[in-house]
């Protein structure tokens, strides 16, 4: 909204479109990583950096833990922005409500997690309920902005012209690059990469879902109400070791290749998941972000071209004055729904990050409580001491922080999805029904295998595969020089001759996709550096 008020339709609509395309690319990579490997991005970061073969402590302290802190800062910044947005929405709906009271009232949304099952603790109903809530909230926001766009009467030829690049982007007074960075951070959110990679690991086809809850016993069947209440209270504040299936947990902290998902699982889920992500970003994210910018440019920029700052309160006042009270109420309601949607996703993303990086699980309620308390302190302090202007500035800063954190999160994602060692799936020519049967057929080869020490690079690490019976296979890197037939982004690899019938399907990025992904990463880094340099030079 700040960018639309300052610059109008052009060039910021082009930035919205460009950011949306970047989000589609990175989210697709996150989906591929989770669906193919069965592990989320945070778990892969721990897999890469936790047990380094030569300098484990140095790598953990220099790379793994700072990366975890960066991810947590991004999640807190996301929560901060949504907390302020929801609080402002409440204050607009109830004009007599003080801003700090709106912040405190919004913070009570942590109690909604008392009524939901943990969507990160398995498949089935919790995940579907979580996704249904997000869909309802996002659809509500989209409908609100459609109503506003109809009533605002934008100049549509100028709107479509805004999607064309312009040299005005490099104006520094006011700093267009700084505003573009904010749009980038608001569109490609780091926490969404962690969450997308995690949700893509879920089995959405199998009807049988393994229960992770303990079976009822005679003692639990006859518990009193007080005992059940005490047990529920302990669950709300539980912190424990992460619960993973045995096959995944065996390789969580080992520096080597682990067993990926089966080829049938990938074929059943991957295309559907990618289509779902692309459709949601093209159908919801880009239109909603464009609608916000068009609304601000139409209502604010054309009427006050010399004004350099605009906040959510100012936009509400202008909508109410120029369009009507009903539209202003719809705008306020959209702010509240947006904040609540991001609030739920940030909580689950925080769980995924803490479990993946540190191997510790927190209940959704406790995770929400901790994150919300951290973001509550600066929000209340700014709203009490500075007021509306300070809150608007804090909102923009939070989006810039997200953009600055994005390259640190995106680089491991691009690197992992470009590695054939990580994205390779075993396939046998005779197509055994399970991976365990494949291991049985290769058992004679495994008895005489040589033990190879992993090197620093994942590409030079021997291939390891683990079946359900605990049988291991290792192939030295020198014997992994297959003949590859490239088919799009999926490459079929023929194994060495002494493993007759053993083949691989490579789901790693093609050179073209990897080049585009690294180019997007370089653009983000360059834009961040430019904005920071301009900021340190004193340009606003």
C-alpha positions as CSV (number, residue, x, y, z in Angstrom):
1,X,0.0,0.0,0.0
2,X,2.9,2.4,0.8
3,X,4.4,1.7,-2.7
4,X,1.1,2.3,-4.4
5,X,0.5,5.6,-2.6
6,X,4.0,6.8,-3.5
7,X,4.4,5.6,-7.1
8,X,1.0,4.8,-8.4
9,X,0.5,1.9,-10.8
10,X,3.9,2.0,-12.5
11,X,6.4,0.6,-11.8
12,X,5.2,-1.2,-8.6
13,X,2.6,-3.4,-10.3
14,X,5.5,-4.8,-12.3
15,X,7.3,-5.6,-9.0
16,X,4.2,-7.3,-7.8
17,X,4.1,-9.5,-10.9
18,X,7.8,-10.2,-10.8
19,X,7.7,-11.1,-7.1
20,X,4.8,-13.4,-7.8
21,X,6.7,-15.2,-10.5
22,X,9.7,-15.5,-8.1
23,X,7.3,-16.9,-5.4
24,X,6.0,-19.5,-7.9
25,X,9.5,-20.6,-8.7
26,X,10.7,-20.9,-5.1
27,X,7.5,-22.4,-3.8
28,X,7.7,-25.0,-6.6
29,X,11.2,-25.9,-5.6
30,X,10.1,-26.3,-2.0
31,X,7.2,-28.5,-3.0
32,X,9.6,-30.7,-5.1
33,X,12.1,-31.0,-2.2
34,X,9.5,-32.1,0.3
35,X,7.6,-34.4,-2.0
36,X,10.6,-36.2,-3.4
37,X,12.7,-36.5,-0.3
38,X,10.0,-36.8,2.4
39,X,11.8,-34.1,4.5
40,X,11.1,-30.4,4.8
41,X,13.6,-27.7,4.1
42,X,14.5,-27.1,7.8
43,X,15.3,-30.8,8.3
44,X,17.5,-30.8,5.2
45,X,19.4,-27.9,6.6
46,X,20.1,-29.9,9.7
47,X,21.0,-32.9,7.6
48,X,23.6,-30.9,5.7
49,X,25.2,-28.9,8.5
50,X,24.7,-30.7,11.8
51,X,27.3,-33.5,11.5
52,X,29.9,-32.2,9.2
53,X,32.6,-34.9,8.7
54,X,35.6,-32.6,9.4
55,X,34.4,-29.6,11.4
56,X,31.0,-30.4,12.9
57,X,31.0,-27.8,15.8
58,X,32.3,-25.0,13.5
59,X,29.7,-25.7,10.8
60,X,26.9,-25.8,13.4
61,X,27.9,-22.5,15.0
62,X,28.8,-20.7,11.8
63,X,26.1,-21.9,9.5
64,X,23.3,-24.0,11.1
65,X,22.5,-22.0,14.2
66,X,22.7,-18.6,12.5
67,X,20.5,-19.9,9.7
68,X,18.0,-21.1,12.3
69,X,18.1,-17.6,14.0
70,X,17.5,-16.0,10.6
71,X,14.5,-18.2,10.0
72,X,13.1,-17.4,13.4
73,X,13.6,-13.7,12.9
74,X,11.7,-14.0,9.6
75,X,8.8,-15.8,11.3
76,X,8.7,-13.2,14.1
77,X,8.7,-10.4,11.5
78,X,5.8,-12.1,9.7
79,X,3.9,-12.4,13.0
80,X,4.7,-8.8,13.9
81,X,3.2,-7.5,10.6
82,X,0.1,-9.6,10.9
83,X,-0.4,-8.6,14.5
84,X,-0.3,-5.0,13.6
85,X,-2.5,-5.5,10.6
86,X,-5.2,-7.3,12.6
87,X,-4.9,-4.7,15.4
88,X,-5.4,-1.8,13.0
89,X,-8.4,-3.7,11.4
90,X,-10.0,-4.0,14.8
91,X,-9.4,-0.4,15.6
92,X,-11.0,0.6,12.3
93,X,-14.1,-1.5,13.0
94,X,-14.3,-0.2,16.6
95,X,-13.1,3.4,16.3
96,X,-13.1,4.0,20.1
97,X,-10.7,1.2,20.7
98,X,-7.2,2.5,21.4
99,X,-4.4,1.1,19.3
100,X,-2.5,-0.6,22.1
101,X,-5.8,-2.2,23.2
102,X,-6.3,-3.5,19.6
103,X,-2.8,-5.0,19.7
104,X,-3.4,-6.7,23.1
105,X,-6.8,-7.9,21.9
106,X,-5.4,-9.4,18.7
107,X,-2.7,-11.2,20.8
108,X,-5.5,-13.3,22.3
109,X,-5.8,-15.2,19.1
110,X,-3.4,-17.8,20.5
111,X,-6.4,-19.4,22.2
112,X,-7.8,-20.5,18.9
113,X,-5.2,-23.2,19.0
114,X,-6.9,-24.7,22.0
115,X,-9.6,-26.0,19.6
116,X,-7.4,-27.4,16.8
117,X,-5.4,-30.6,16.5
118,X,-1.8,-30.2,15.6
119,X,-1.5,-30.3,11.8
120,X,2.2,-31.1,12.0
121,X,1.6,-34.4,13.9
122,X,0.4,-36.5,11.1
123,X,-1.8,-36.7,8.1
124,X,-5.5,-36.6,7.5
125,X,-8.0,-34.4,9.3
126,X,-5.7,-31.9,11.1
127,X,-4.0,-31.0,7.8
128,X,-7.3,-30.7,6.0
129,X,-8.8,-28.5,8.7
130,X,-5.8,-26.3,8.7
131,X,-5.9,-25.9,4.9
132,X,-9.7,-25.3,5.0
133,X,-9.3,-22.4,7.5
134,X,-6.6,-20.8,5.3
135,X,-8.7,-21.1,2.2
136,X,-11.8,-19.6,3.8
137,X,-9.8,-16.6,5.2
138,X,-8.0,-16.0,1.9
139,X,-11.2,-16.2,-0.1
140,X,-12.8,-13.7,2.3
141,X,-9.9,-11.3,1.7
142,X,-10.1,-11.7,-2.1
143,X,-13.9,-11.0,-2.0
144,X,-13.4,-7.9,0.1
145,X,-10.8,-6.5,-2.4
146,X,-12.9,-7.3,-5.4
147,X,-15.7,-5.3,-3.9
148,X,-13.3,-2.4,-3.2
149,X,-11.9,-2.5,-6.8
150,X,-15.4,-2.4,-8.2
151,X,-16.3,0.7,-6.2
152,X,-12.9,2.5,-6.5
153,X,-13.3,2.9,-10.3
154,X,-9.6,2.6,-11.3
155,X,-8.3,3.8,-14.6
156,X,-7.7,0.3,-16.1
157,X,-5.5,1.2,-19.1
158,X,-3.1,2.8,-16.6
159,X,-3.4,-0.3,-14.4
160,X,-2.4,-2.7,-17.2
161,X,0.4,-0.4,-18.2
162,X,1.8,-0.7,-14.7
163,X,2.8,-4.3,-15.3
164,X,5.4,-3.1,-17.8
165,X,8.9,-2.3,-16.5
166,X,9.9,1.3,-16.0
167,X,13.1,3.2,-15.2
168,X,11.2,5.0,-12.5
169,X,12.0,2.0,-10.3
170,X,15.5,3.4,-9.7
171,X,14.3,6.8,-8.4
172,X,15.8,7.3,-4.9
173,X,13.5,10.1,-3.6
174,X,11.4,8.5,-2.3
175,X,13.4,5.3,-2.6
176,X,11.5,3.0,-5.0
177,X,13.9,0.2,-4.5
178,X,13.2,0.3,-0.8
179,X,9.5,0.0,-1.5
180,X,10.1,-2.8,-4.0
181,X,12.1,-4.7,-1.3
182,X,9.1,-4.4,0.9
183,X,6.8,-5.9,-1.8
184,X,9.3,-8.7,-2.4
185,X,9.4,-9.6,1.3
186,X,5.6,-9.5,1.5
187,X,5.2,-11.8,-1.5
188,X,8.0,-14.3,-1.1
189,X,7.9,-15.0,2.6
190,X,10.6,-17.2,4.0
191,X,8.3,-19.0,6.3
192,X,6.2,-20.1,3.4
193,X,9.1,-22.0,1.9
194,X,9.5,-24.0,5.1
195,X,5.8,-24.6,5.4
196,X,5.4,-25.5,1.7
197,X,8.2,-28.1,1.9
198,X,6.6,-29.6,5.0
199,X,3.0,-29.8,3.7
200,X,4.3,-31.5,0.5
201,X,5.6,-34.5,2.6
202,X,2.0,-35.4,3.6
203,X,0.4,-38.5,2.2
204,X,-2.9,-37.4,0.7
205,X,-3.8,-40.6,-1.1
206,X,-3.4,-43.4,1.5
207,X,-6.6,-44.0,3.5
208,X,-4.7,-45.5,6.3
209,X,-2.9,-43.0,8.5
210,X,-0.6,-44.1,11.3
211,X,-1.8,-42.8,14.6
212,X,0.9,-41.1,16.7
213,X,-1.3,-41.1,19.8
214,X,-0.8,-43.8,22.5
215,X,-3.4,-46.5,22.6
216,X,-6.0,-46.2,25.4
217,X,-5.3,-48.2,28.5
218,X,-7.4,-49.1,31.5
219,X,-5.9,-46.3,33.5
220,X,-6.7,-43.7,30.9
221,X,-10.2,-45.0,30.3
222,X,-11.2,-44.3,34.0
223,X,-9.5,-40.9,34.4
224,X,-11.4,-38.2,36.3
225,X,-12.2,-34.9,34.8
226,X,-9.4,-33.3,36.8
227,X,-6.9,-35.8,35.5
228,X,-8.0,-35.2,31.9
229,X,-7.8,-31.4,32.4
230,X,-4.3,-31.8,33.9
231,X,-3.2,-34.0,31.0
232,X,-4.6,-31.5,28.5
233,X,-2.8,-28.6,30.2
234,X,0.5,-30.5,30.0
235,X,-0.1,-31.1,26.3
236,X,-0.6,-27.4,25.7
237,X,2.8,-26.6,27.1
238,X,4.7,-29.6,25.9
239,X,8.2,-29.5,24.6
240,X,9.7,-32.8,23.5
241,X,12.0,-34.5,21.0
242,X,10.6,-34.4,17.5
243,X,8.5,-37.4,16.6
244,X,9.6,-38.8,13.2
245,X,9.1,-42.2,11.6
246,X,12.1,-44.5,12.1
247,X,13.4,-44.4,8.5
248,X,13.5,-40.6,8.5
249,X,14.9,-40.2,12.0
250,X,17.8,-42.6,11.3
251,X,19.2,-40.1,8.8
252,X,18.2,-36.8,10.3
253,X,21.6,-36.0,11.6
254,X,23.8,-38.1,9.3
255,X,25.9,-36.5,6.5
256,X,24.8,-38.7,3.6
257,X,22.0,-39.6,1.3
258,X,18.9,-41.0,2.9
259,X,16.0,-43.0,1.5
260,X,13.6,-40.8,-0.5
261,X,9.9,-41.3,-1.1
262,X,8.8,-44.0,-3.4
263,X,8.4,-43.3,-7.1
264,X,4.7,-44.1,-6.9
265,X,4.2,-41.6,-4.0
266,X,6.0,-38.9,-6.0
267,X,3.9,-39.5,-9.2
268,X,0.7,-39.4,-7.2
269,X,1.5,-36.1,-5.4
270,X,4.1,-34.0,-7.1
271,X,2.1,-32.7,-10.2
272,X,-1.0,-32.1,-8.1
273,X,1.0,-30.2,-5.5
274,X,2.8,-28.0,-8.0
275,X,-0.5,-27.3,-9.8
276,X,-2.1,-26.4,-6.5
277,X,0.7,-24.0,-5.6
278,X,0.9,-22.3,-9.0
279,X,-2.9,-21.9,-9.1
280,X,-3.1,-20.4,-5.6
281,X,-0.3,-17.9,-6.3
282,X,-1.7,-16.9,-9.7
283,X,-5.3,-16.9,-8.5
284,X,-4.9,-15.4,-5.1
285,X,-1.5,-14.0,-4.1
286,X,-0.8,-11.9,-7.2
287,X,-4.4,-10.6,-7.6
288,X,-4.7,-9.7,-3.9
289,X,-1.3,-7.9,-3.8
290,X,-2.2,-6.1,-7.1
291,X,-5.6,-5.1,-5.7
292,X,-4.0,-3.6,-2.6
293,X,-1.6,-1.6,-4.7
294,X,-4.3,-0.5,-7.2
295,X,-6.5,0.5,-4.4
296,X,-3.8,2.7,-2.8
297,X,-2.7,4.2,-6.1
298,X,-6.3,5.1,-7.2
299,X,-7.5,6.4,-3.9
300,X,-4.4,8.0,-2.5
301,X,-1.7,8.7,-5.1
302,X,-3.8,10.5,-7.7
303,X,-5.3,12.8,-5.1
304,X,-2.2,13.5,-3.0
305,X,0.8,13.1,-5.4
306,X,3.1,15.1,-3.1
307,X,2.4,13.1,0.0
308,X,5.2,10.6,0.7
309,X,3.8,8.5,3.4
310,X,0.5,6.6,3.8
311,X,-0.6,4.1,6.3
312,X,-3.5,1.7,6.8
313,X,-5.4,4.3,8.8
314,X,-5.0,7.0,6.1
315,X,-6.2,4.6,3.4
316,X,-9.2,3.7,5.5
317,X,-10.1,7.4,5.9
318,X,-9.8,8.0,2.2
319,X,-11.8,5.0,1.3
320,X,-14.5,6.1,3.7
321,X,-14.5,9.7,2.4
322,X,-14.4,8.9,-1.3
323,X,-16.2,5.6,-1.6
324,X,-18.3,5.1,1.4
325,X,-18.5,3.7,5.0
326,X,-19.5,0.2,3.8
327,X,-16.3,-0.1,1.7
328,X,-14.2,1.2,4.6
329,X,-15.8,-1.5,6.8
330,X,-15.0,-4.2,4.2
331,X,-11.4,-2.9,4.0
332,X,-11.0,-3.2,7.8
333,X,-12.5,-6.7,7.8
334,X,-10.1,-7.7,5.1
335,X,-7.2,-6.6,7.3
336,X,-8.4,-8.7,10.2
337,X,-8.8,-11.8,8.0
338,X,-5.4,-11.4,6.4
339,X,-3.8,-11.2,9.8
340,X,-5.5,-14.3,11.1
341,X,-4.7,-16.3,8.0
342,X,-1.0,-15.5,8.3
343,X,-1.1,-16.0,12.1
344,X,-2.1,-19.6,11.7
345,X,0.5,-20.3,9.0
346,X,3.3,-18.6,10.9
347,X,2.6,-20.8,13.9
348,X,2.9,-24.1,11.9
349,X,5.9,-22.7,10.1
350,X,7.5,-22.0,13.5
351,X,6.9,-25.6,14.6
352,X,8.5,-26.9,11.4
353,X,11.5,-24.7,11.8
354,X,12.2,-25.5,15.4
355,X,11.7,-29.2,14.9
356,X,13.8,-29.3,11.7
357,X,16.7,-27.2,12.9
358,X,16.9,-28.2,16.6
359,X,15.0,-31.5,16.6
360,X,12.6,-30.2,19.2
361,X,8.8,-30.1,19.1
362,X,6.6,-27.5,20.8
363,X,2.8,-27.7,21.0
364,X,1.0,-25.2,18.7
365,X,-0.3,-23.3,21.6
366,X,3.1,-22.9,23.3
367,X,4.7,-22.0,20.0
368,X,2.0,-19.4,19.3
369,X,2.4,-18.0,22.8
370,X,6.2,-17.6,22.6
371,X,6.1,-16.0,19.1
372,X,3.2,-13.7,19.9
373,X,4.9,-12.5,23.1
374,X,8.1,-11.7,21.2
375,X,6.2,-9.6,18.6
376,X,3.9,-8.1,21.2
377,X,6.7,-6.2,23.0
378,X,7.7,-3.9,20.1
379,X,4.1,-3.6,18.9
380,X,2.8,-2.3,22.2
381,X,5.8,-0.1,22.8
382,X,5.5,1.6,19.4
383,X,1.8,2.0,19.6
384,X,1.9,3.6,23.0
385,X,4.9,5.8,22.5
386,X,4.7,6.8,18.8
387,X,1.2,6.0,17.7
388,X,-0.2,5.5,14.2
389,X,2.9,6.8,12.3
390,X,5.2,4.5,14.3
391,X,3.0,1.5,13.6
392,X,3.0,2.2,9.8
393,X,6.8,2.5,9.9
394,X,7.1,-0.7,11.8
395,X,5.0,-2.5,9.3
396,X,7.3,-1.5,6.4
397,X,10.4,-2.4,8.4
398,X,9.0,-5.9,9.1
399,X,8.5,-6.5,5.3
400,X,12.1,-5.3,4.6
401,X,13.4,-7.7,7.2
402,X,11.6,-10.5,5.4
403,X,13.2,-9.6,2.1
404,X,16.7,-9.4,3.7
405,X,16.3,-12.8,5.3
406,X,15.0,-14.4,2.1
407,X,18.4,-15.0,0.4
408,X,19.7,-16.9,3.4
409,X,16.7,-19.3,3.2
410,X,16.4,-19.5,-0.5
411,X,20.0,-20.5,-1.2
412,X,19.9,-23.9,0.6
413,X,16.6,-24.6,-1.1
414,X,18.0,-24.0,-4.6
415,X,21.2,-25.9,-3.8
416,X,19.4,-28.9,-2.5
417,X,16.9,-29.2,-5.3
418,X,19.8,-28.8,-7.8
419,X,21.7,-31.8,-6.3
420,X,21.1,-35.1,-8.0
421,X,22.4,-36.9,-4.9
422,X,19.5,-35.3,-2.9
423,X,16.7,-35.6,-5.4
424,X,17.4,-39.1,-6.8
425,X,14.8,-41.9,-6.4
426,X,15.7,-45.5,-6.7
427,X,13.8,-47.5,-9.3
428,X,14.2,-51.2,-10.2
429,X,13.5,-52.6,-13.6
430,X,11.4,-55.4,-12.3
431,X,9.4,-52.9,-10.2
432,X,9.2,-54.7,-6.8
433,X,6.2,-53.8,-4.7
434,X,8.2,-52.3,-1.8
435,X,11.6,-50.9,-1.2
436,X,12.3,-53.7,1.3
437,X,12.0,-56.3,-1.5
438,X,14.5,-54.3,-3.5
439,X,17.0,-54.4,-0.6
440,X,16.5,-58.2,-0.4
441,X,17.5,-58.6,-4.0
442,X,20.6,-56.5,-3.5
443,X,21.6,-58.1,-0.2
444,X,24.4,-60.2,-1.6
445,X,26.0,-57.1,-3.1
446,X,25.7,-55.3,0.2
447,X,27.5,-58.0,2.2
448,X,30.8,-57.2,0.4
449,X,30.4,-53.4,0.2
450,X,33.3,-51.2,1.1
451,X,32.9,-48.5,3.7
452,X,33.5,-45.0,2.3
453,X,34.0,-41.9,4.4
454,X,31.8,-39.0,3.3
455,X,33.5,-35.9,2.0
456,X,32.7,-32.3,2.5
457,X,30.4,-32.1,-0.5
458,X,27.0,-33.8,-0.7
459,X,27.7,-34.5,-4.4
460,X,30.8,-36.6,-3.4
461,X,28.9,-38.5,-0.6
462,X,28.3,-42.2,-1.2
463,X,24.8,-43.2,-2.0
464,X,23.0,-44.8,1.0
465,X,19.6,-46.5,1.1
466,X,17.8,-47.9,4.1
467,X,15.0,-50.3,3.9
468,X,12.5,-51.2,6.6
469,X,14.7,-54.1,7.7
470,X,17.7,-51.9,8.3
471,X,19.7,-53.1,5.3
472,X,22.2,-50.5,4.0
473,X,23.7,-50.1,0.6
474,X,26.6,-47.8,-0.3
475,X,28.0,-47.0,-3.6
476,X,31.3,-45.1,-3.9
477,X,31.2,-41.9,-5.9
478,X,33.6,-43.3,-8.4
479,X,30.9,-45.9,-9.3
480,X,28.1,-43.5,-9.7
481,X,28.8,-42.3,-13.3
482,X,25.6,-43.2,-15.0
483,X,24.2,-42.6,-18.5
484,X,21.4,-40.1,-18.3
485,X,18.5,-39.5,-20.5
486,X,17.1,-36.0,-19.9
487,X,13.3,-35.7,-20.0
488,X,12.4,-32.2,-18.8
489,X,13.3,-31.8,-15.2
490,X,13.2,-35.6,-14.5
491,X,16.2,-37.6,-15.6
492,X,16.3,-41.4,-15.7
493,X,19.7,-42.8,-14.6
494,X,21.0,-46.2,-15.4
495,X,23.1,-47.8,-12.6
496,X,26.4,-49.6,-12.8
497,X,26.4,-53.0,-14.3
498,X,27.0,-55.0,-11.1
499,X,23.7,-53.8,-9.8
500,X,21.6,-55.2,-12.6
501,X,18.1,-53.7,-12.8
502,X,18.9,-50.9,-10.4
503,X,17.9,-47.5,-11.8
504,X,17.3,-44.0,-10.6
505,X,14.9,-41.2,-11.5
506,X,16.5,-37.8,-11.0
507,X,14.1,-35.1,-9.9
508,X,16.8,-32.4,-9.5
509,X,16.6,-29.1,-11.3
510,X,17.7,-28.9,-14.9
511,X,20.5,-26.5,-15.7
512,X,17.9,-24.0,-17.1
513,X,15.7,-24.1,-13.9
514,X,18.8,-24.0,-11.6
515,X,20.2,-21.0,-13.6
516,X,16.9,-19.1,-13.4
517,X,16.6,-19.9,-9.7
518,X,20.1,-18.6,-8.9
519,X,19.4,-15.5,-11.1
520,X,16.3,-14.8,-9.0
521,X,18.4,-15.2,-5.9
522,X,21.1,-12.8,-7.2
523,X,18.5,-10.2,-8.0
524,X,17.1,-10.4,-4.5
525,X,20.6,-10.1,-3.0
526,X,21.5,-7.1,-5.3
527,X,18.3,-5.3,-4.5
528,X,18.8,-5.9,-0.8
529,X,22.4,-4.5,-0.9
530,X,21.3,-1.5,-3.0
531,X,18.5,-0.7,-0.5
532,X,20.8,-1.0,2.5
533,X,23.5,1.2,0.9
534,X,20.9,3.8,0.1
535,X,19.6,3.6,3.7
536,X,23.1,4.0,5.2
537,X,23.8,6.9,2.9
538,X,20.9,8.7,4.4
539,X,18.5,8.6,1.4
540,X,14.9,8.1,2.3
